Amino acid sequence: MGTQHDAPDGQTGVLDAAGHGALDGLRIADFSRVLAGPYATMLLADLGADVVKVERPRIGDDTRAWHPPADQDGTSTYFLSVNRNKKSVVLDLTTDAGLEQARALVAECDVLVENFRPGTMERLGLGPRELRARHPELVYCSISGFGSGPGAAIPGYDLLVQAVGGLMSVTGDAAGEPVKAGVALVDVITGLHASLGILAALRHRDATGEGQHVEVNLLSSLLSAMVNQASAFAVAGVVPGRMGNAHPSIAPYETFPAADRPIAIAVGNDRQFAALAKAVKDPDLALDDRFRTNADRVAHRAELRDILTERLGADGADHWSAVLLAAGVPAGPVNTLDEAFAFAQNLGLPGIVDIAADETHGRHSRQVASPIALSGTPAQYRLPPPHLGQHTAEILRAPHHG
């Protein structure tokens, strides 16, 4: 188990974890950049995998230049968010020498991850069919925006997928414009799907000795992640629309204005609604025919919202959060990100971890903790995000590379 250390600003996390990671011995050639692929490989690196990040000369991963904000070295915080525990090697894939170095690296790896536009790796002689013919045990993961068929030429940007994939159509106020999520959520979801697919393929390889080609794309990942909204269309032909912070099937399940700032209230059953009614000193609400069941409350959502808005306006969000949680009603203020980290810390959950300076370049890094808790092989924070090409000499010195 790792040890607990205090990080700056009172945040804590497991640092420099001793012992073995769950994925120790697994080596990944990471040809991906931006977000979905790097997020997937960072999750695997946190669990012990040795990830070699292949980057372009001079430029590297596009997100290195996506700033402000940036760290003390001028590297964007965007890049830093998904590239810890990795080694950076610069390879020029436009040259024969660079391609030969890439093939030698892959020969030493269990997994290859790439998110080039479909067809690019094939043109370079690094496609799944060619590499798996040489290395049948290789797990090859391709991440694309819209698959390798007719959508192969469409650039896979998160904003675009949120738009064409329907997420923006259900996000925002009914009378307003469609709105994207505040982070590149589709990339993150796709990265999760990629890491799951890789682990499943490795499980199969361990049983049979055979690798396989794992393919995930942003559009399919989003459609799957739309869950109840997508099911409403698939099963009942319902095309959902924007409802602000309200829920199409549950009420009250949205934000309300308290005296100082909004509060979220998530009532999932009749018992919780009765507790809510009592907590706002209007117990008869639970007996009102308009609000007796969830279906009734959904049908009379606007009337219920008006009543609760009046009651909740009498005090602040923190007051109501304490009162409602004590009554068994899920509720909480709409926090800013600093407040969210403080909230996690108060609950004893890991928030920010502090990775010690790297011996080679002296970089110190604060990172958001891994959300995956394993009792025997916890996440490890071995390396801060690398400088461009920081490990090129080390990687290319390996025996296989000559």
Secondary structure, 3 states (H helix, E strand, C coil): CCEEEECHHHCEEEECCCCCCCCCCCEEEECCCCCHHHHHHHHHHHCCCEEEEEECCCCCCHHHHCCCCECCCCCEHHHHCCCCCEEEEECCCCCHHHHHHHHHHHHCCCEEEECCCCCHHHHCCCCHHHHHHHCCCCEEEEEECCCCCCCCCCCCCHHHHHHHCCCHHHCCCCCCCCCCCCCCHHHHHHHHHHHHHHHHHHHHHHHHCCCCEEEEEHHHHHHHHCHHHHHHHHHHCCCCCCCCCCCCCCCCEEEEECCCCEEEEECCCHHHHHHHHHHCCCHHHHHCCCCCCHHHHHHCHHHHHHHHHHHHCCCCHHHHHHHHHHCCCCEEECCCHHHHHHHHHHCCCCCEEEECCCCCCCCCEEEECCCCCCCCCCCCCCCCCCCCCCCHHHHHCCHHHC
